[in-house]
Amino acid sequence: MAFTLKMSAFLSAKFHQYLTEEFGEQGRNAFLYGFRHYANQRGERIAQRCIREGLDMTYENYIRFHEVIPSEAMKAIDEPGSSDKISYSPHYISHVHSCPVGNQFLAMGASQDAIDTYCQHIDIYVCGGFNPEIDYNVDHTKMQKDDFCVHRVMNVNVDPGKKLSQFYDHAGPFPYIVANFYFSMREALVAIFDEKGAAIADRVKDDFIQEYGQEDWDEVAKYKGTNFGVFFDATRE
């Protein structure tokens, strides 16, 4: 099966479900910690690639070096997102009406808190890993209000006429990003809950295999032991 953005939603919903069932509010806090750990690593890799090219740590360059490479298979399976750009300067504001991740949460019957926790934090955490001085806000998610998410990046003065071509050199394939999510969450949960954390991660792995198959899990598992805090090294392939 092709790797898609929906897999991130699947892992997130399962981790959130099992953690909150087992540990309540403590489990929710653990989920947020592990989720931030994963997302910050993604932002740090974007920063490293940007600095490598001798560029400034601006929001425009954050967009250019964003590392999710949309394969043809991903485009075919993931429903296209829909958003409107409301403002470019001084604040960059967008209204997101739909996205593959949100659609997957709904299809799974994920809890309201699981959806809001992911959608409210993912972009803030990734951008924070890139440059914590960028003031990225998600005013609300579409499940909370107005039937769309509001993203507001303060004082970035984006040029609406400037085409931001994506720079994918040293960006990992999507199985690498799925592995980053799973293994960084596992690392955090084992640190916090020891054997119980490992058991929850194993349940999520089993669910992933049941949903997507052993072959896809093997693509994820080959990145076990990777240092996700540094950008992708193609020599591993």
GUBA-347760 format. One line per 4 residues: number of its first residue (from 0); their letters; for each residue x, y negated, z negated of N, C-alpha, C, O. Coordinates in pm, whole numbers, plus 50000, padded with zeros to 5 digits. Last residue first. Layout:
BEGIN
NUM> A> X Y Z X Y Z X Y Z X Y Z; ...
***
This chain:
BEGIN
236> ERTA> 51964 49563 49774 51872 49633 49866 51945 49744 49941 51884 49813 50023; 52157 49430 49641 52090 49540 49570 52005 49624 49664 51977 49740 49637; 52232 49222 49796 52316 49341 49804 52259 49458 49726 52304 49571 49742; 52069 49008 49740 52025 49099 49845 52112 49223 49855 52071 49321 49918
232> DFFV> 51980 48900 49439 52102 48939 49511 52064 49045 49613 52032 49158 49577; 51792 48627 49315 51796 48758 49378 51925 48781 49455 51972 48693 49528; 51924 48432 49040 51849 48451 49163 51883 48584 49231 51988 48643 49207; 51881 48530 48695 51962 48475 48804 51898 48513 48936 51827 48613 48945
228> GFNT> 51709 48654 48523 51743 48515 48494 51834 48452 48598 51863 48333 48590; 51679 48918 48561 51588 48831 48634 51613 48683 48607 51545 48597 48662; 51887 49161 48599 51889 49034 48527 51803 48936 48605 51848 48877 48703; 51744 49487 48610 51786 49366 48679 51789 49248 48582 51705 49237 48493
224> GKYK> 51632 49705 48489 51768 49669 48450 51822 49546 48519 51934 49503 48492; 51443 49797 48770 51464 49812 48626 51610 49783 48593 51700 49830 48662; 51396 49800 49036 51453 49677 48981 51468 49681 48829 51502 49581 48767; 51269 50033 49092 51409 50025 49133 51477 49897 49084 51599 49886 49088
220> AVED> 51004 50000 49021 51096 50060 48923 51242 50048 48964 51330 50054 48878; 50875 49905 49252 50892 49818 49135 51004 49869 49045 51089 49793 49000; 50882 50131 49411 50939 50006 49463 50964 49905 49350 51061 49830 49352; 50741 50305 49249 50883 50331 49272 50953 50209 49329 51070 50185 49299
216> WDEQ> 50484 50202 49274 50554 50189 49146 50704 50212 49163 50786 50146 49098; 50432 50276 49536 50445 50134 49505 50515 50114 49371 50596 50023 49355; 50423 50556 49496 50520 50497 49590 50540 50348 49562 50653 50300 49564; 50208 50599 49324 50344 50622 49276 50447 50556 49367 50549 50505 49319
212> GYEQ> 49938 50355 49333 50011 50473 49377 50155 50478 49328 50215 50376 49296; 49756 50164 49245 49831 50135 49367 49917 50253 49418 49963 50251 49531; 49614 50266 49020 49551 50171 49111 49621 50163 49246 49556 50157 49350; 49792 50438 48893 49658 50487 48928 49592 50397 49032 49523 50445 49121
208> IFDD> 50005 50264 48854 50022 50381 48940 49887 50435 48984 49869 50472 49100; 49885 50084 48673 49936 50036 48802 49949 50153 48900 49909 50142 49016; 49836 50251 48456 49723 50190 48527 49765 50142 48666 49692 50157 48763; 50100 50306 48381 50013 50415 48425 49893 50362 48503 49852 50420 48604
204> KVRD> 50182 50046 48303 50248 50115 48414 50158 50226 48469 50143 50239 48590; 50013 50008 48085 50000 49920 48201 50065 49985 48323 50010 49981 48433; 50114 50205 47915 49975 50212 47960 49954 50126 48083 49884 50167 48176; 50372 50103 47874 50355 50232 47943 50212 50249 47994 50191 50301 48103
200> AIAA> 50313 49874 47726 50374 49861 47858 50360 49989 47939 50338 49984 48060; 50217 50000 47495 50127 49916 47574 50183 49899 47715 50109 49909 47813; 50452 50126 47409 50335 50207 47443 50236 50127 47527 50177 50181 47620; 50616 49910 47350 50654 49999 47459 50534 50081 47504 50517 50105 47624
196> GKED> 50477 49811 47127 50491 49730 47247 50527 49813 47368 50474 49791 47477; 50511 50021 46952 50376 49987 46995 50378 49899 47120 50293 49910 47207; 50789 50018 46908 50728 50130 46981 50586 50099 47030 50546 50146 47136; 50810 49666 46887 50883 49793 46889 50808 49899 46969 50768 49876 47083
192> FIAV> 50694 49415 46905 50615 49523 46845 50684 49659 46844 50623 49758 46804; 50893 49238 47006 50796 49194 46905 50734 49312 46830 50723 49310 46708; 51050 49378 47188 51116 49295 47088 51021 49259 46974 51063 49252 46858; 50849 49488 47345 50933 49578 47265 51005 49499 47155 51019 49547 47043
188> LAER> 50755 49254 47465 50667 49331 47376 50745 49429 47290 50711 49451 47174; 50972 49165 47621 50919 49081 47514 50837 49163 47414 50848 49143 47293; 51001 49382 47799 51112 49340 47713 51062 49259 47594 51104 49281 47480; 50754 49374 47929 50790 49490 47848 50901 49453 47749 50896 49489 47631
184> MSFY> 50777 49129 48065 50672 49148 47964 50708 49264 47872 50693 49254 47750; 50989 49201 48229 51008 49092 48133 50900 49096 48025 50927 49070 47908; 50875 49407 48379 50988 49438 48291 51018 49325 48192 51067 49352 48082; 50652 49278 48517 50637 49396 48431 50752 49412 48332 50729 49428 48213
180> FNAV> 50768 49051 48649 50653 49039 48558 50651 49158 48462 50649 49140 48340; 50971 49173 48800 51003 49069 48703 50892 49055 48601 50917 49047 48481; 50815 49335 48966 50904 49397 48868 50945 49297 48760 50951 49332 48643; 50698 49134 49120 50613 49221 49039 50695 49289 48931 50651 49299 48816
176> IYPF> 50932 49043 49239 50859 48953 49151 50762 49031 49063 50745 49000 48945; 51004 49269 49390 51098 49215 49291 51025 49125 49191 51053 49131 49071; 50791 49289 49569 50809 49393 49466 50905 49350 49356 50890 49391 49240; 50844 49055 49733 50741 49051 49630 50749 49167 49531 50714 49147 49414
172> PGAH> 51201 48985 49752 51074 49033 49807 50970 49045 49696 51005 49045 49578; 51366 48682 49635 51342 48825 49635 51213 48862 49703 51122 48779 49711; 51560 48444 49802 51432 48470 49735 51403 48619 49745 51413 48677 49854; 51784 48384 49948 51803 48429 49809 51672 48437 49731 51672 48437 49608
168> DYFQ> 51602 48165 50153 51729 48233 50128 51743 48263 49979 51716 48178 49894; 51372 48019 50199 51357 48151 50138 51489 48225 50116 51487 48338 50066; 51230 47729 50193 51367 47778 50197 51369 47911 50122 51368 47915 49999; 50975 47572 50387 51014 47664 50280 51156 47714 50302 51197 47740 50415
164> SLKK> 50950 47227 50457 50975 47362 50506 51026 47450 50393 51109 47408 50312; 50741 46992 50415 50831 47062 50324 50847 47206 50374 50770 47295 50338; 50708 46699 50588 50685 46843 50597 50790 46915 50511 50910 46900 50532; 50569 46403 50481 50692 46481 50484 50660 46629 50486 50592 46680 50397
160> GPDV> 50347 46251 50441 50388 46274 50579 50511 46362 50592 50553 46392 50704; 50316 46215 50169 50219 46300 50239 50260 46331 50382 50211 46428 50440; 50558 46237 49931 50535 46174 50061 50439 46262 50142 50477 46372 50181; 50485 46214 49588 50506 46301 49703 50473 46224 49831 50372 46154 49838
156> NVNM> 50527 46109 49315 50532 46029 49438 50567 46114 49560 50667 46089 49627; 50524 46188 49053 50620 46255 49141 50627 46191 49279 50722 46215 49354; 50356 46135 48825 50464 46045 48865 50570 46112 48953 50689 46095 48931; 50248 46463 48732 50253 46320 48703 50378 46253 48761 50489 46304 48748
152> VRHV> 50028 46670 48877 50172 46657 48852 50202 46508 48847 50183 46436 48945; 49754 46861 48823 49796 46721 48822 49944 46715 48784 49981 46750 48672; 49492 47061 48933 49636 47055 48908 49681 46910 48923 49650 46845 49022; 49195 47199 48852 49256 47069 48878 49402 47074 48835 49433 47090 48717
148> CFDD> 48988 47445 49005 49098 47413 48914 49154 47276 48952 49159 47241 49070; 48627 47443 49025 48760 47438 49087 48862 47404 48979 48830 47342 48877; 48383 47431 48893 48402 47535 48995 48527 47513 49080 48534 47560 49193; 48348 47257 48675 48344 47201 48811 48361 47303 48923 48355 47265 49040
144> KQMK> 48517 47455 48432 48448 47331 48467 48455 47308 48618 48557 47335 48681; 48625 47706 48379 48594 47619 48267 48503 47503 48306 48422 47457 48226; 48683 47829 48611 48591 47898 48522 48547 47810 48405 48445 47836 48341; 48874 47669 48723 48741 47668 48785 48638 47740 48700 48518 47716 48713
140> THDV> 49051 47501 48454 49037 47604 48557 48894 47601 48611 48805 47539 48553; 49191 47172 48402 49098 47279 48368 49097 47380 48482 49138 47348 48594; 49441 47050 48435 49337 46986 48353 49232 47086 48309 49190 47086 48194; 49753 47138 48414 49631 47196 48470 49517 47146 48382 49499 47193 48270
136> NYDI> 50049 46953 48482 49931 46977 48400 49825 47051 48481 49810 47030 48601; 50387 46873 48461 50286 46950 48534 50171 46982 48439 50192 47031 48328; 50627 46672 48473 50508 46676 48388 50393 46739 48466 50313 46670 48529; 50957 46764 48471 50840 46745 48558 50715 46770 48475 50699 46875 48413
132> EPNF> 51141 46841 48288 51106 46700 48289 50992 46669 48386 50936 46559 48383; 51207 47106 48324 51110 47073 48218 51071 46926 48214 50978 46890 48142; 51236 47266 48610 51276 47136 48557 51174 47093 48452 51065 47048 48487; 51192 47552 48613 51268 47480 48717 51322 47349 48663 51443 47323 48671
128> GGCV> 51035 47609 48395 51162 47678 48409 51252 47612 48512 51374 47616 48499; 50815 47449 48460 50895 47416 48343 51030 47486 48343 51129 47429 48297; 50712 47590 48676 50769 47458 48700 50857 47414 48582 50959 47349 48602; 50623 47816 48533 50723 47830 48639 50791 47696 48665 50914 47689 48673
124> YIDI> 50440 47698 48349 50557 47772 48301 50664 47786 48409 50783 47771 48380; 50250 47580 48519 50320 47498 48419 50448 47568 48374 50552 47504 48362; 50155 47800 48658 50229 47696 48730 50307 47606 48635 50417 47561 48667; 50038 47957 48443 50140 48010 48533 50221 47900 48601 50344 47906 48602
120> HQCY> 49832 47847 48274 49973 47840 48235 50074 47876 48343 50188 47829 48335; 49573 47875 48358 49607 47750 48290 49758 47735 48273 49807 47623 48258; 49563 48131 48461 49549 48019 48553 49590 47885 48489 49636 47795 48558; 49603 48294 48225 49691 48300 48342 49684 48170 48421 49787 48105 48445
116> TDIA> 49394 48204 48059 49531 48205 48010 49630 48209 48126 49729 48136 48126; 49163 48242 48213 49204 48106 48177 49350 48102 48134 49422 48008 48167; 49160 48526 48228 49165 48442 48348 49219 48304 48315 49311 48255 48380; 49148 48600 47959 49256 48651 48044 49272 48565 48168 49384 48533 48209
112> DQSA> 48910 48474 47879 49037 48427 47823 49155 48477 47906 49253 48405 47922; 48719 48618 48021 48736 48476 48047 48870 48426 47996 48936 48346 48063; 48844 48941 48126 48781 48850 48030 48806 48705 48069 48902 48674 48139; 48781 49093 48447 48870 49049 48340 48800 48949 48250 48707 48880 48292
108> GMAL> 48666 49231 48656 48586 49202 48538 48670 49161 48419 48636 49190 48305; 48806 49260 48886 48837 49353 48777 48744 49338 48659 48742 49424 48570; 48716 49045 49034 48684 49180 49081 48708 49285 48973 48639 49386 48968; 48832 48835 48890 48686 48850 48892 48646 48991 48934 48554 49049 48877
104> FQNG> 49104 48879 48945 49055 48879 48807 48905 48904 48803 48856 48985 48724; 49100 48842 49224 49130 48973 49168 49082 48984 49023 49026 49086 48984; 49048 48569 49245 48951 48664 49299 48973 48805 49243 48877 48878 49217; 49280 48462 49134 49152 48443 49067 49047 48542 49114 48967 48592 49035
100> VPCS> 49460 48546 49335 49476 48589 49196 49344 48576 49120 49302 48669 49052; 49378 48419 49572 49372 48565 49561 49381 48615 49418 49318 48714 49382; 49160 48136 49509 49293 48192 49531 49285 48343 49512 49195 48391 49443; 48970 47831 49543 48980 47977 49537 49125 48017 49560 49203 47943 49621
96> HVHS> 49001 47558 49493 48866 47616 49493 48868 47769 49485 48778 47829 49427; 49186 47323 49339 49197 47458 49394 49061 47526 49380 49012 47547 49269; 49280 47002 49395 49166 47081 49347 49172 47217 49416 49162 47225 49539; 49566 46813 49301 49498 46904 49392 49384 46975 49321 49391 47003 49201
92> IYHP> 49778 46539 49288 49659 46602 49231 49595 46691 49337 49573 46647 49450; 50053 46372 49193 50011 46471 49292 49898 46552 49231 49919 46626 49134; 50064 46024 49126 50046 46160 49076 50000 46251 49190 49918 46212 49273; 50077 45786 49263 50200 45832 49196 50190 45977 49147 50291 46044 49129
88> SYSI> 50040 46014 49536 50124 45919 49466 50036 45823 49383 49930 45783 49431; 49855 46192 49636 49997 46224 49653 50086 46136 49566 50196 46176 49527; 49536 46341 49572 49627 46228 49558 49771 46277 49575 49805 46388 49534; 49400 46565 49656 49323 46447 49617 49411 46323 49612 49367 46213 49645
84> KDSS> 49384 46831 49863 49480 46735 49807 49406 46604 49781 49356 46541 49874; 49207 47127 49802 49205 46991 49857 49310 46908 49786 49324 46914 49664; 49213 47477 49890 49239 47365 49799 49230 47234 49875 49244 47230 49997; 49196 47824 49895 49134 47702 49944 49158 47591 49843 49129 47607 49725
80> GPED> 49365 48122 50013 49322 48026 49912 49262 47902 49976 49277 47879 50096; 49264 48417 50183 49331 48287 50184 49276 48196 50076 49155 48193 50051; 49295 48730 50020 49206 48630 50076 49276 48495 50075 49342 48461 49977; 49543 48963 50108 49502 48857 50016 49408 48759 50085 49437 48710 50194
76> IAKM> 49585 49109 50348 49508 49165 50238 49457 49057 50143 49341 49060 50103; 49732 48960 50530 49618 49037 50579 49527 49083 50466 49406 49096 50485; 49938 48853 50382 49840 48761 50441 49714 48836 50484 49603 48783 50475; 50076 49089 50326 50016 49013 50217 49909 48918 50271 49802 48905 50212
72> AESP> 50165 49156 50581 50073 49247 50510 50003 49174 50396 49884 49195 50373; 50338 48945 50629 50220 48959 50714 50117 49050 50647 49996 49026 50656; 50437 48787 50318 50454 48882 50427 50326 48889 50510 50220 48845 50466; 50531 48505 50175 50406 48567 50221 50430 48658 50341 50441 48610 50454
68> IVEH> 50734 48497 49905 50742 48503 50049 50617 48574 50102 50599 48693 50076; 50772 48299 49642 50678 48400 49690 50675 48395 49842 50621 48302 49901; 50943 48093 49550 51000 48217 49600 50900 48324 49641 50943 48435 49673; 51006 47753 49628 50916 47850 49564 50936 47986 49629 50946 47994 49751
64> FRIY> 51149 47554 49742 51223 47673 49703 51136 47775 49629 51188 47872 49574; 50964 47350 49794 51044 47406 49904 51106 47540 49867 51115 47630 49951; 50869 47286 49539 50779 47346 49636 50859 47414 49747 50824 47525 49789; 51105 47175 49434 51042 47289 49367 50949 47361 49464 50950 47484 49471
60> NEYT> 51131 46958 49601 51224 47069 49617 51178 47193 49542 51209 47305 49583; 50920 46803 49500 50920 46843 49641 51015 46960 49664 50982 47052 49739; 51005 46757 49239 50889 46842 49262 50883 46888 49407 50846 47003 49434; 51368 46781 49218 51242 46710 49233 51128 46808 49252 51149 46927 49279
56> MDLG> 51655 46794 49159 51553 46878 49095 51417 46808 49097 51359 46781 48992; 51841 46762 49467 51791 46714 49339 51677 46800 49290 51611 46870 49367; 52081 46995 49612 51962 46910 49615 51918 46871 49475 51952 46937 49377; 52276 47184 49674 52316 47047 49648 52202 46948 49647 52222 46830 49676
52> ERIC> 52213 47447 49688 52208 47373 49814 52242 47225 49797 52237 47149 49893; 52224 47514 49420 52321 47576 49511 52328 47500 49643 52435 47488 49704; 51994 47391 49328 52125 47333 49294 52233 47387 49386 52324 47314 49425; 51806 47575 49434 51802 47433 49471 51939 47367 49445 51991 47297 49531
48> RQAI> 51874 47810 49305 51881 47805 49451 51882 47660 49500 51952 47628 49596; 51826 47737 49038 51960 47779 49080 51976 47769 49231 52080 47724 49280; 51548 47683 49043 51644 47578 49011 51784 47614 49060 51853 47530 49117; 51446 47937 49094 51421 47830 49190 51523 47718 49169 51577 47663 49265
44> REGR> 51525 48061 48858 51583 48106 48985 51563 48001 49094 51652 47978 49176; 51366 47924 48676 51512 47912 48666 51579 47957 48796 51679 47899 48838; 51110 48011 48750 51148 47871 48768 51298 47850 48763 51352 47768 48837; 51131 48281 48672 51104 48246 48812 51146 48102 48839 51210 48074 48940
40> QNAY> 51167 48246 48398 51273 48307 48478 51254 48277 48626 51351 48250 48697; 50918 48142 48327 51037 48057 48317 51153 48114 48398 51228 48038 48459; 50762 48372 48362 50742 48258 48451 50861 48163 48445 50900 48107 48548; 50859 48548 48153 50861 48585 48295 50857 48462 48386 50940 48449 48476
36> HRFG> 50808 48388 47926 50942 48443 47951 50957 48478 48099 51056 48443 48162; 50532 48352 47945 50620 48236 47960 50763 48280 47992 50831 48219 48074; 50457 48616 47894 50419 48553 48020 50508 48432 48047 50554 48412 48160; 50545 48652 47633 50601 48732 47741 50575 48671 47878 50661 48675 47966
32> YLFA> 50380 48455 47505 50526 48451 47496 50590 48528 47610 50679 48476 47678; 50123 48541 47569 50168 48409 47613 50320 48398 47609 50381 48339 47697; 50124 48792 47436 50106 48783 47581 50159 48650 47633 50234 48647 47731; 50152 48707 47173 50259 48787 47233 50248 48784 47385 50349 48776 47455
28> NRGQ> 49907 48579 47140 50031 48501 47128 50148 48575 47191 50233 48514 47255; 49742 48802 47166 49731 48692 47263 49857 48606 47259 49908 48566 47364; 49820 48946 46941 49844 49001 47074 49835 48894 47182 49912 48896 47278; 49723 48778 46743 49867 48803 46750 49905 48859 46888 50009 48823 46944
24> EGFE> 49451 48804 46789 49515 48677 46819 49668 48691 46826 49733 48623 46905; 49465 49154 46848 49385 49033 46833 49461 48908 46872 49528 48904 46976; 49599 49393 46891 49655 49300 46794 49576 49170 46778 49618 49084 46700; 49456 49557 47073 49538 49617 46968 49572 49520 46856 49573 49558 46739
20> ETLY> 49322 49382 47243 49249 49491 47179 49326 49546 47059 49267 49577 46956; 49531 49220 47329 49427 49160 47244 49342 49267 47176 49293 49247 47065; 49683 49408 47474 49742 49335 47362 49635 49277 47270 49648 49284 47148; 49509 49498 47670 49561 49592 47571 49621 49521 47450 49610 49569 47337
16> QHFK> 49449 49255 47815 49346 49341 47758 49401 49427 47644 49345 49428 47534; 49702 49160 47899 49618 49079 47810 49514 49166 47741 49493 49153 47620; 49782 49371 48067 49862 49336 47949 49777 49258 47849 49779 49286 47729; 49573 49356 48258 49593 49476 48178 49675 49447 48052 49640 49492 47944
12> ASLF> 49602 49099 48369 49476 49137 48305 49494 49258 48214 49437 49262 48105; 49864 49118 48475 49831 49020 48373 49706 49059 48297 49704 49054 48174; 49839 49318 48670 49929 49337 48556 49892 49242 48441 49889 49283 48325; 49650 49188 48842 49623 49319 48782 49709 49341 48659 49657 49378 48553
8> ASMK> 49786 48958 48922 49663 48945 48843 49631 49076 48772 49590 49076 48656; 49988 49079 49068 50022 48997 48951 49901 48981 48861 49912 48988 48738; 49842 49196 49273 49911 49282 49177 49951 49205 49052 49949 49260 48942; 49758 48994 49437 49660 49053 49347 49726 49142 49242 49671 49160 49133
4> LTFA> 49961 48936 49609 49948 48852 49490 49851 48912 49389 49860 48885 49269; 50086 49260 49716 50009 49137 49731 50007 49060 49600 50045 49111 49495; 50232 49514 49908 50237 49434 49786 50170 49300 49811 50193 49235 49913; 50047 49773 50072 50123 49649 50077 50120 49577 49942 50019 49578 49872
0> M> 50085 50120 50000 50000 50000 50000 50088 49876 50000 50193 49874 49935
***
